[in-house]
C-alpha cells in the first residue's frame, strides 16, 4: 500500500524558500562584480596580486614574471576566481609582458579599464609594447597610460629623482575637513611613494603644506605644517628614514590660483612634494 504524505502550505513554502536561497547563494559565490589584477614594478621588486581565472592562469603569470624580471624579488597574492570576464587571462598576460621595458610602473586591470603609470628608458620599445595591449583590449575596456620616457645614459640618483617626480606630480593627498588627519583615499598614493623611495635610497623629499585664503594667516601656517607632518609620519611609520624627509608649512603664501572661488580653494589646499637626490 502506498502512503501519501501531504505537505501543509507552510511546509511547502519553507522548502521552496530554502531552494531559492540555495540557488541564489551558489550564483552569488560565482559572480565577481569588481575583479582586479595589479602589477607593481620597482627597481628590485615585482608584485602581482588580484583575481586570476584558474590555477593555470596563476601559474602562467608566475612563470612570466620570473622570465621577464629575473633579477628582481617577486611576490604574488593571487585569488582563483571563477566567472571572470572572457579573455581575462589573455589580456593580463599581454599587459604583464608589455610593462617589461619600464623601470618602475604600477598597472591595474579591471573589467572596464587598464591603467598604467610609470617610467621607461626606451620610448620606441614602449610604444610597441603598449600597442599590443591596445589591440587586445576586452569589449568595453579602456586603456589609460602615463608612462614617461627618460634619456639614457642617466645616473641612478637622477633616474630615481625623475621617477619620483613623475609619480608624485598628480598625487592627490587629502585630509579630513579642517583637520590634519589623512583620508584613507590618500593611502595608495603614499604607499606608491614609499615603494619608490625604498628603491631609491639616495633620494630625499621635502613635504610642503599649503592652505586656501580662508582663516587667519597664523592659523593657516599651523594647519599647513601639521598636514605636512602628518604625511611625514605616515612615511616614517612605514620604513622611510626620518633624515630623508623635511617638512614646511607655507599657509596661503604660495597659491596656485589667486581668485576667491571654490575651485581656487580646492586647488590651493594641497601637499607639494619636492624631490632631491645625492646627484642633484
PAROTI-304487 format. One line per 2 residues: their letters; for each residue x, y, z of N, C-alpha, C. Coordinates in steps of 0.2 Angstrom, whole numbers, plus 5000, padded with zeros to 4 digits. Layout:
BEGIN
a	X Y Z X Y Z X Y Z  ...
***
This chain:
BEGIN
xx	5004 4994 5000 5000 5000 5000 5004 5006 5000  5003 5011 4996 5007 5017 4995 5004 5022 5000
xx	5009 5025 5004 5007 5030 5009 5008 5037 5006  5003 5041 5005 5004 5048 5003 5005 5053 5009
xx	5010 5057 5008 5011 5062 5013 5010 5069 5010  5005 5072 5013 5003 5079 5010 5006 5084 5015
xx	5010 5088 5011 5013 5094 5015 5008 5100 5016  5009 5103 5022 5005 5109 5023 5008 5114 5019
xx	5003 5120 5018 5006 5125 5014 5012 5129 5017  5012 5129 5023 5018 5132 5026 5024 5128 5025
xx	5024 5122 5026 5030 5117 5025 5032 5118 5018  5028 5118 5013 5029 5118 5006 5033 5125 5004
xx	5030 5130 5007 5033 5137 5006 5040 5137 5009  5041 5134 5015 5048 5134 5018 5053 5130 5013
xx	5051 5124 5010 5055 5121 5006 5057 5125 5000  5052 5128 4997 5053 5132 4991 5058 5138 4992
xx	5057 5141 4998 5062 5147 5000 5069 5144 5001  5070 5138 5004 5076 5136 5005 5080 5134 4998
xx	5076 5132 4994 5079 5130 4987 5081 5137 4983  5077 5142 4984 5078 5148 4981 5085 5151 4984
xx	5085 5151 4990 5091 5154 4994 5097 5150 4992  5097 5143 4991 5102 5139 4989 5105 5141 4982
xx	5100 5142 4978 5102 5144 4971 5105 5151 4971  5102 5155 4974 5105 5162 4975 5112 5162 4978
xx	5113 5159 4983 5119 5158 4986 5125 5156 4982  5123 5150 4978 5128 5147 4973 5130 5152 4968
xx	5125 5156 4965 5126 5161 4960 5130 5166 4963  5129 5169 4969 5132 5174 4971 5139 5173 4972
xx	5141 5167 4974 5148 5165 4975 5152 5165 4969  5148 5164 4963 5152 5163 4957 5153 5169 4953
xx	5149 5174 4955 5149 5181 4951 5154 5186 4955  5159 5188 4951 5163 5193 4953 5161 5200 4950
xx	5159 5205 4955 5157 5211 4952 5162 5216 4951  5168 5215 4954 5173 5220 4953 5180 5217 4953
xx	5182 5213 4948 5188 5210 4948 5194 5214 4946  5200 5213 4949 5205 5217 4948 5212 5213 4948
xx	5217 5216 4945 5223 5212 4945 5228 5218 4944  5233 5218 4949 5238 5224 4949 5245 5221 4949
xx	5249 5225 4944 5256 5223 4944 5260 5229 4946  5265 5228 4951 5269 5234 4953 5276 5232 4952
xx	5280 5236 4948 5286 5235 4946 5291 5240 4949  5296 5238 4953 5301 5243 4956 5308 5241 4954
xx	5312 5245 4956 5319 5244 4954 5322 5237 4956  5320 5234 4962 5322 5227 4964 5316 5223 4965
xx	5310 5225 4964 5304 5221 4966 5299 5220 4961  5295 5215 4961 5289 5215 4956 5284 5211 4960
xx	5278 5214 4961 5272 5212 4964 5266 5211 4960  5263 5205 4960 5257 5203 4956 5252 5201 4961
xx	5246 5204 4961 5241 5202 4966 5234 5204 4963  5229 5200 4965 5222 5201 4962 5219 5194 4960
xx	5214 5195 4956 5210 5189 4953 5213 5186 4947  5213 5179 4948 5215 5175 4942 5210 5170 4941
xx	5209 5168 4934 5203 5164 4932 5204 5156 4934  5211 5154 4935 5212 5147 4937 5219 5146 4939
xx	5220 5140 4941 5227 5138 4944 5232 5139 4938  5230 5137 4932 5234 5138 4926 5236 5145 4925
xx	5231 5150 4925 5232 5157 4925 5237 5159 4930  5236 5157 4936 5241 5159 4941 5248 5157 4939
xx	5248 5150 4937 5255 5148 4936 5258 5151 4930  5254 5153 4925 5257 5157 4919 5259 5164 4921
xx	5256 5167 4925 5258 5174 4927 5265 5173 4931  5265 5168 4936 5271 5167 4940 5277 5166 4935
xx	5276 5161 4930 5282 5159 4926 5284 5165 4922  5279 5169 4919 5280 5175 4915 5284 5180 4919
xx	5282 5182 4925 5286 5187 4930 5293 5184 4931  5294 5178 4932 5301 5175 4933 5305 5176 4927
xx	5302 5175 4921 5306 5176 4914 5307 5183 4913  5302 5188 4914 5303 5195 4912 5307 5199 4917
xx	5307 5197 4923 5311 5201 4928 5315 5196 4932  5320 5193 4929 5324 5188 4933 5328 5190 4939
xx	5330 5196 4939 5334 5198 4945 5330 5202 4950  5324 5202 4950 5320 5206 4955 5316 5201 4959
xx	5315 5203 4965 5312 5199 4970 5304 5199 4968  5301 5193 4968 5294 5193 4966 5290 5191 4972
xx	5284 5194 4972 5279 5192 4977 5272 5191 4973  5268 5186 4976 5262 5185 4972 5257 5184 4978
xx	5251 5187 4976 5245 5186 4980 5239 5186 4976  5238 5180 4973 5233 5178 4968 5227 5174 4971
xx	5221 5176 4969 5215 5173 4971 5212 5170 4965  5211 5163 4965 5207 5160 4960 5200 5161 4960
xx	5197 5164 4955 5190 5167 4955 5187 5164 4949  5181 5160 4949 5178 5159 4943 5174 5165 4941
xx	5171 5164 4935 5167 5169 4931 5170 5176 4930  5176 5176 4929 5180 5182 4927 5178 5183 4920
xx	5179 5190 4917 5177 5191 4910 5181 5187 4905  5178 5185 4900 5181 5181 4895 5187 5185 4892
xx	5193 5181 4892 5199 5184 4889 5203 5188 4895  5201 5187 4901 5205 5190 4907 5212 5187 4907
xx	5213 5181 4906 5220 5178 4907 5224 5181 4901  5221 5181 4895 5225 5183 4889 5227 5190 4890
xx	5223 5195 4892 5224 5202 4892 5229 5203 4898  5229 5199 4903 5234 5200 4909 5241 5198 4907
xx	5241 5193 4903 5247 5190 4900 5251 5195 4896  5247 5198 4891 5249 5203 4886 5251 5209 4890
xx	5248 5211 4895 5249 5218 4899 5256 5217 4903  5256 5211 4906 5262 5210 4910 5269 5210 4906
xx	5268 5207 4900 5274 5207 4895 5275 5214 4893  5270 5218 4892 5271 5225 4889 5274 5229 4894
xx	5274 5228 4900 5277 5233 4905 5284 5231 4907  5286 5226 4904 5293 5224 4905 5298 5229 4903
xx	5297 5234 4898 5303 5239 4897 5302 5244 4902  5298 5244 4907 5298 5250 4912 5303 5249 4917
xx	5306 5255 4920 5310 5254 4926 5306 5253 4932  5300 5257 4932 5296 5257 4938 5289 5258 4935
xx	5284 5255 4937 5277 5256 4935 5272 5252 4940  5266 5255 4939 5260 5252 4943 5255 5251 4938
xx	5252 5245 4937 5247 5243 4932 5241 5240 4936  5235 5243 4934 5229 5240 4937 5224 5238 4932
xx	5222 5232 4932 5217 5229 4927 5211 5228 4930  5205 5231 4928 5198 5229 4930 5194 5227 4924
xx	5188 5226 4925 5184 5223 4920 5182 5229 4915  5184 5235 4916 5182 5241 4912 5188 5245 4910
xx	5194 5243 4913 5200 5248 4911 5206 5244 4913  5212 5247 4909 5218 5246 4911 5222 5252 4912
xx	5225 5253 4918 5228 5259 4920 5236 5258 4921  5240 5262 4918 5247 5261 4918 5251 5267 4920
xx	5254 5268 4925 5258 5274 4927 5266 5271 4928  5270 5275 4925 5277 5273 4926 5282 5277 4922
xx	5288 5274 4921 5294 5277 4918 5298 5272 4914  5300 5274 4908 5304 5269 4904 5310 5273 4901
xx	5315 5269 4899 5321 5272 4895 5321 5271 4888  5316 5268 4885 5316 5267 4878 5309 5268 4875
xx	5308 5274 4873 5301 5276 4870 5298 5272 4865  5303 5270 4860 5300 5266 4854 5298 5259 4856
xx	5302 5256 4861 5301 5250 4863 5294 5250 4867  5293 5255 4871 5287 5256 4875 5281 5256 4870
xx	5281 5260 4865 5276 5261 4860 5274 5255 4857  5279 5250 4855 5277 5244 4853 5274 5240 4858
xx	5276 5240 4864 5273 5236 4869 5266 5238 4871  5265 5244 4871 5258 5247 4873 5253 5245 4867
xx	5256 5245 4861 5251 5244 4855 5248 5237 4856  5252 5232 4858 5250 5225 4859 5244 5225 4864
xx	5244 5229 4869 5238 5230 4874 5232 5233 4871  5233 5239 4867 5228 5242 4864 5224 5238 4859
xx	5228 5233 4856 5225 5229 4850 5221 5223 4853  5222 5222 4860 5219 5216 4863 5214 5218 4869
xx	5212 5224 4869 5208 5226 4875 5201 5222 4874  5198 5220 4880 5192 5217 4880 5186 5221 4878
xx	5181 5219 4876 5175 5223 4875 5173 5228 4881  5172 5234 4879 5170 5239 4885 5176 5241 4889
xx	5182 5239 4888 5188 5240 4892 5192 5246 4888  5194 5251 4893 5198 5257 4890 5205 5257 4893
xx	5210 5259 4889 5217 5260 4891 5219 5267 4893  5222 5268 4899 5224 5274 4901 5232 5273 4903
xx	5236 5276 4900 5243 5275 4902 5247 5282 4902  5251 5283 4908 5255 5289 4909 5262 5286 4910
xx	5266 5284 4905 5272 5282 4905 5277 5287 4902  5282 5290 4906 5286 5294 4904 5293 5291 4902
xx	5296 5294 4896 5302 5291 4894 5308 5296 4897  5314 5293 4899 5319 5297 4901 5325 5295 4896
xx	5329 5299 4894 5335 5298 4890 5340 5294 4894  5344 5290 4890 5349 5286 4893 5356 5288 4890
xx	5362 5288 4893 5363 5285 4900 5361 5291 4905  5359 5289 4911 5357 5293 4916 5359 5290 4923
xx	5362 5294 4927 5364 5291 4934 5358 5289 4938  5360 5284 4942 5354 5281 4946 5351 5286 4950
xx	5354 5290 4954 5351 5295 4958 5346 5300 4954  5349 5302 4948 5345 5306 4944 5339 5303 4941
xx	5340 5296 4939 5334 5292 4937 5329 5292 4942  5331 5290 4948 5326 5290 4954 5322 5296 4955
xx	5326 5302 4954 5323 5308 4955 5317 5309 4950  5319 5307 4944 5314 5308 4939 5308 5304 4940
xx	5309 5297 4942 5304 5293 4944 5299 5296 4949  5302 5298 4954 5298 5301 4960 5294 5307 4958
xx	5297 5311 4954 5294 5317 4951 5288 5315 4947  5289 5310 4943 5283 5308 4939 5278 5305 4943
xx	5279 5301 4948 5275 5298 4952 5271 5303 4957  5274 5308 4959 5270 5312 4964 5267 5318 4960
xx	5268 5319 4954 5266 5325 4951 5258 5326 4951  5255 5321 4951 5247 5321 4951 5244 5318 4957
xx	5248 5317 4962 5246 5314 4968 5241 5318 4972  5235 5316 4974 5230 5320 4977 5230 5318 4984
xx	5234 5321 4988 5234 5320 4996 5229 5324 4999  5224 5321 5002 5218 5324 5005 5218 5323 5012
xx	5214 5327 5016 5213 5327 5023 5206 5328 5025  5204 5326 5031 5198 5327 5033 5197 5335 5034
xx	5191 5337 5033 5190 5345 5033 5192 5348 5040  5196 5353 5039 5199 5357 5045 5203 5353 5049
xx	5206 5348 5047 5210 5343 5051 5216 5341 5047  5221 5338 5051 5227 5336 5048 5227 5328 5047
xx	5221 5325 5048 5220 5318 5048 5220 5316 5040  5224 5312 5038 5224 5309 5031 5218 5305 5030
xx	5215 5306 5024 5209 5302 5021 5212 5296 5019  5208 5290 5020 5210 5284 5018 5212 5283 5010
xx	5208 5288 5006 5209 5288 4999 5216 5290 4997  5220 5293 5002 5226 5295 5000 5232 5290 5001
xx	5230 5284 5005 5235 5279 5006 5238 5276 5000  5234 5274 4995 5238 5271 4989 5243 5275 4986
xx	5242 5282 4986 5247 5287 4983 5253 5287 4987  5252 5287 4994 5258 5287 4998 5262 5281 4999
xx	5258 5275 4998 5261 5268 4998 5266 5268 4992  5263 5271 4986 5267 5270 4980 5274 5274 4981
xx	5273 5280 4984 5279 5284 4986 5284 5281 4990  5281 5277 4995 5286 5273 4999 5289 5268 4995
xx	5286 5264 4991 5289 5259 4987 5295 5262 4983  5294 5268 4980 5299 5271 4975 5305 5274 4980
xx	5303 5276 4985 5308 5279 4990 5313 5273 4993  5310 5267 4993 5313 5261 4996 5318 5259 4990
xx	5316 5260 4984 5320 5258 4978 5325 5263 4977  5325 5269 4979 5329 5274 4978 5332 5277 4985
xx	5336 5274 4988 5338 5276 4995 5342 5282 4995  5345 5285 4990 5349 5291 4990 5344 5297 4989
xx	5338 5296 4988 5333 5301 4986 5330 5304 4993  5329 5311 4993 5326 5314 4999 5320 5318 4997
xx	5315 5319 5001 5309 5323 4999 5308 5329 5004  5305 5335 5001 5303 5340 5006 5295 5340 5005
xx	5292 5340 5010 5284 5340 5010 5282 5347 5012  5278 5350 5008 5276 5357 5010 5268 5357 5010
xx	5266 5359 5015 5259 5360 5016 5256 5367 5014  5250 5367 5010 5248 5374 5008 5240 5374 5010
xx	5238 5380 5011 5231 5381 5013 5227 5386 5008  5221 5387 5008 5217 5392 5004 5218 5398 5008
xx	5214 5403 5006 5214 5410 5009 5209 5411 5015  5205 5406 5017 5201 5406 5022 5204 5405 5029
xx	5202 5409 5034 5205 5408 5040 5211 5413 5041  5213 5414 5047 5219 5418 5049 5225 5416 5047
xx	5230 5420 5044 5236 5418 5042 5240 5414 5046  5240 5416 5053 5244 5412 5058 5241 5405 5058
xx	5235 5404 5058 5231 5398 5059 5233 5393 5053  5233 5397 5047 5234 5393 5041 5241 5390 5041
xx	5246 5394 5043 5253 5391 5044 5253 5385 5048  5250 5385 5054 5250 5380 5059 5246 5374 5055
xx	5241 5375 5052 5237 5369 5049 5241 5366 5043  5244 5370 5039 5248 5368 5033 5254 5364 5036
xx	5257 5366 5041 5263 5362 5044 5261 5356 5047  5255 5356 5050 5253 5350 5054 5251 5344 5048
xx	5248 5347 5042 5247 5342 5037 5253 5339 5034  5258 5343 5033 5265 5341 5030 5268 5336 5035
xx	5267 5337 5042 5270 5332 5047 5266 5326 5047  5259 5326 5046 5255 5320 5045 5258 5316 5040
xx	5259 5318 5034 5262 5314 5028 5268 5311 5030  5273 5316 5033 5279 5313 5035 5279 5307 5040
xx	5274 5308 5045 5274 5302 5050 5271 5296 5047  5267 5296 5042 5264 5291 5038 5270 5287 5035
xx	5275 5291 5031 5280 5288 5028 5285 5285 5033  5287 5288 5038 5292 5286 5043 5289 5279 5046
xx	5283 5279 5048 5280 5273 5051 5280 5267 5047  5281 5268 5040 5281 5263 5036 5288 5262 5033
xx	5294 5264 5036 5300 5262 5035 5305 5267 5032  5302 5273 5030 5307 5278 5027 5310 5282 5032
xx	5317 5283 5032 5321 5286 5037 5319 5293 5038  5318 5295 5044 5316 5302 5045 5321 5307 5042
xx	5328 5306 5042 5333 5310 5039 5332 5311 5032  5328 5308 5028 5326 5308 5021 5321 5313 5020
xx	5317 5316 5025 5311 5320 5025 5312 5326 5028  5310 5332 5025 5309 5338 5028 5302 5341 5027
xx	5300 5345 5032 5293 5347 5031 5293 5355 5032  5288 5358 5029 5287 5365 5029 5280 5367 5028
xx	5277 5372 5032 5270 5374 5032 5271 5381 5028  5268 5382 5022 5268 5388 5018 5261 5392 5019
xx	5256 5389 5023 5250 5393 5023 5247 5395 5016  5245 5401 5016 5242 5403 5009 5247 5408 5006
xx	5254 5407 5007 5259 5412 5004 5261 5410 4997  5259 5404 4995 5261 5402 4988 5255 5399 4984
xx	5249 5403 4983 5243 5400 4980 5245 5398 4972  5241 5393 4970 5241 5392 4963 5236 5396 4959
xx	5231 5398 4963 5225 5401 4960 5223 5407 4965  5224 5413 4963 5223 5419 4967 5215 5421 4967
xx	5211 5418 4963 5204 5420 4963 5201 5417 4970  5195 5421 4972 5192 5419 4978 5186 5414 4975
xx	5187 5408 4974 5182 5404 4971 5183 5397 4974  5177 5393 4974 5178 5386 4976 5183 5382 4973
xx	5184 5383 4966 5189 5379 4963 5196 5381 4965  5197 5388 4966 5204 5390 4969 5205 5388 4976
xx	5200 5388 4980 5201 5385 4987 5203 5378 4987  5200 5374 4982 5202 5367 4982 5209 5366 4979
xx	5211 5369 4974 5217 5369 4971 5223 5371 4976  5221 5376 4980 5227 5379 4984 5228 5375 4990
xx	5222 5371 4993 5223 5367 4998 5227 5360 4996  5233 5360 4997 5237 5354 4994 5243 5353 4998
xx	5246 5347 4996 5253 5345 4998 5257 5345 4992  5263 5348 4993 5268 5348 4987 5274 5344 4989
xx	5276 5340 4985 5282 5335 4986 5287 5338 4982  5293 5340 4985 5299 5342 4981 5304 5336 4982
xx	5307 5334 4976 5312 5328 4976 5319 5331 4976  5323 5328 4980 5330 5330 4980 5334 5323 4980
xx	5340 5323 4976 5344 5317 4976 5351 5319 4977  5355 5314 4979 5363 5315 4980 5366 5317 4974
xx	5363 5316 4968 5366 5318 4962 5364 5324 4959  5359 5328 4963 5357 5334 4961 5362 5340 4961
***
